[in-house]
Amino acid sequence: MATVELTAENFDATVSGDGLILVDFWAEWCGPCRMFGPIFEKLSERHPDATFGKLDTEAEPEWRPASRSPPSRR
């Protein structure tokens, strides 16, 4: 199964479904997000039993406060 584009309208219905659900919160300006995108897509193809969703935090402004800074390494 390919990734599902998540929006404010379909988020709750998608994440409340059965089975394993993975969500990638991403933004176009985020370099690590863009590097991870193809990996996430390939995983979705290899694991059709799971739901893989991508939420663009720039297109969905209500999600921005939860994802203001890019990922960091420790």
C-alpha positions, 0 to 999 in steps of 0.5 A, spaced: 500 500 500 502 506 498 502 512 503 496 516 505 496 523 504 493 525 511 489 532 512 485 535 518 479 532 514 481 524 514 487 524 520 482 522 525 479 516 521 485 514 518 489 513 525 483 510 529 483 504 524 485 497 526 492 495 525 499 498 525 499 505 523 505 510 522 505 517 521 510 521 518 510 529 519 514 532 514 515 539 511 518 541 504 523 546 508 526 540 512 532 537 509 531 530 513 524 530 512 525 530 504 531 525 505 526 520 509 520 521 505 523 515 499 525 511 505 518 511 508 514 510 501 519 504 500 517 501 507 509 502 505 510 498 499 514 492 503 509 492 508 502 492 505 499 490 512 500 497 515 497 504 514 503 509 512 500 516 512 504 523 511 502 529 514 505 536 510 505 540 516 505 546 512 499 545 508 496 543 515 497 549 519 493 546 525 499 541 526 505 546 526 505 547 533 507 540 534 512 540 529 516 547 529 523 544 529 527 539 525 529 533 528 535 533 532 540 527 533 543 526 540 
